Amino acid sequence: MTATTTIDREMTRPAPAPAFLSDTWYLTGRKLHALVRQPMMLVMGVAQPAIWLFLFGGLFQKVIDIPGFAYHGSYLAYLIPGVVAMNAMSSNMWAGMAMIEEIDRGTLNRLLVTPASRLAIMNAAVVEQAVATTVQTLIIVALGYAGGARYPGGVVGIVVLIVASILVGVLWGGLSNMTGMLLRSREAIIGVYTFFMLPLMFLSSAFIQPAFMPGWMQAIASRNPLNWEVQIGRDALAASTDWSAVAVRAGGLLALALIAVAISVTTFRSYAKNV
């Protein structure tokens, strides 16, 4: 029996739970350490959403005075969940780029010949993206507060907003990783980003209430996962929250996020078999 065969068998054998958790912890720490060494990556990731926040918040601040615009608060506060959703989708759609970079540098292949759990390798990427999304969401919320937005839903509402943004991030991060694994092309990831980003943002209630949209746009928005996140955040930050509606939309986002992760793991395992 060759050494390579032995390694292959060890890598395909399910890791014990403690080992799996310790592998995830270690690999997540590795990624977060790299993130801490480049804090400007987080800051730059928030730069565009911050511009959108104050640009649209100032440009359309009188929209809230339109008869029938049933929202109690400033337009800036109305906009916060939409900008958070945009940031979560935008920053996590580049996850596949990092995966391609790891492949090109040979880092991923070196990890695959270690006893580390393969699922832990993917989980570390998901956790790192979740941490980055959480920090960026908190920055956006703080910027909104500094600009005059108020959150009657309090800390609980902000936590729900963060959880929803993480689910959106995991969904698009998983799809981006899948694209990176299957196509190994940065251009393909950029193409996916360009195709989905702005249409999904404008086909949501991020900037305007659904009642002001044409019927066909309302129909798409009701099925748009990005809009679910916007509605979850807006409901959670409001003074009065319909928690049943929040739970239904959050359940939908969770289901889609799990499917995206499962697809991403499947493509990762397919790649690992060919290494």
JOGIKA-V968617 format. One record per backbone hydrogen bond with DSSP energy under -0.5 kcal/mol. NH is the residue of the N-H (numbers start at 0). CO is the residue of the C=O. Records with the same first field share a line. If there is no record, write none. Layout:
NH = CO / CO
This chain:
5 = 1
6 = 2
7 = 3
8 = 4
9 = 5
10 = 6
11 = 7
12 = 8
19 = 15
20 = 16
21 = 17
22 = 18
23 = 19
24 = 20
25 = 21
26 = 22
27 = 23
28 = 24
29 = 25
30 = 26
31 = 27
32 = 28
33 = 29
34 = 30
35 = 31
36 = 32
37 = 34
38 = 35
40 = 37
41 = 37 / 38
42 = 38
43 = 39
44 = 40
45 = 41 / 42
46 = 42
47 = 43
48 = 44
49 = 45
50 = 46
51 = 47
52 = 48
53 = 49
54 = 50
55 = 51
56 = 51 / 52
57 = 53
58 = 54
59 = 55
60 = 57
62 = 59
63 = 60
64 = 61
65 = 62
68 = 65
69 = 67
70 = 68
72 = 70
77 = 73
78 = 74
79 = 75
80 = 76
81 = 78
82 = 78
83 = 79
84 = 80
85 = 81
86 = 82
87 = 83
88 = 84
89 = 85
90 = 86
91 = 87
92 = 88
93 = 90
94 = 91
96 = 93
97 = 93
98 = 94
99 = 95
100 = 96
101 = 97
102 = 98
103 = 99
104 = 100
105 = 101 / 102
106 = 101
107 = 101
109 = 105
110 = 106
111 = 107
112 = 108 / 109
113 = 110
120 = 116
121 = 117
122 = 118
123 = 119
124 = 120
125 = 121
126 = 122
127 = 123
128 = 124
129 = 125
130 = 126
131 = 127
132 = 128
133 = 129
134 = 130
135 = 131
136 = 132
137 = 133
138 = 134
139 = 135
140 = 136
141 = 137
142 = 138
143 = 139
144 = 140
145 = 141
146 = 142
147 = 144
148 = 143
151 = 149
152 = 236
153 = 150
156 = 152
157 = 153
158 = 154
159 = 155
160 = 156
161 = 157
162 = 158
163 = 159
164 = 160
165 = 161
166 = 162
167 = 163
168 = 164
169 = 165
170 = 166
171 = 167
172 = 168
173 = 169
174 = 170
175 = 171
176 = 172
177 = 173
178 = 174
179 = 175
180 = 176
181 = 177
182 = 178
183 = 178 / 179
188 = 184
189 = 185
190 = 186
191 = 187
192 = 188
193 = 189
194 = 190
195 = 191
196 = 192
199 = 195
200 = 196
201 = 197
202 = 198
203 = 200
205 = 200
211 = 208
212 = 209
217 = 213
218 = 214
219 = 215
220 = 216
221 = 217
222 = 218 / 219
223 = 220
224 = 222
226 = 223
227 = 223
228 = 224
229 = 225
230 = 226
231 = 227
232 = 228
233 = 229
234 = 230
235 = 231
236 = 232
237 = 233 / 234
242 = 240
245 = 241
246 = 242
247 = 243
248 = 244
249 = 245
250 = 246
251 = 247
252 = 248
253 = 249
254 = 250
255 = 251
256 = 252
257 = 253
258 = 254
259 = 255
260 = 256
261 = 257
262 = 258
263 = 259
264 = 260
265 = 261
266 = 262
267 = 263
268 = 264
269 = 265
270 = 266
271 = 267
272 = 268
273 = 269 / 270
274 = 271
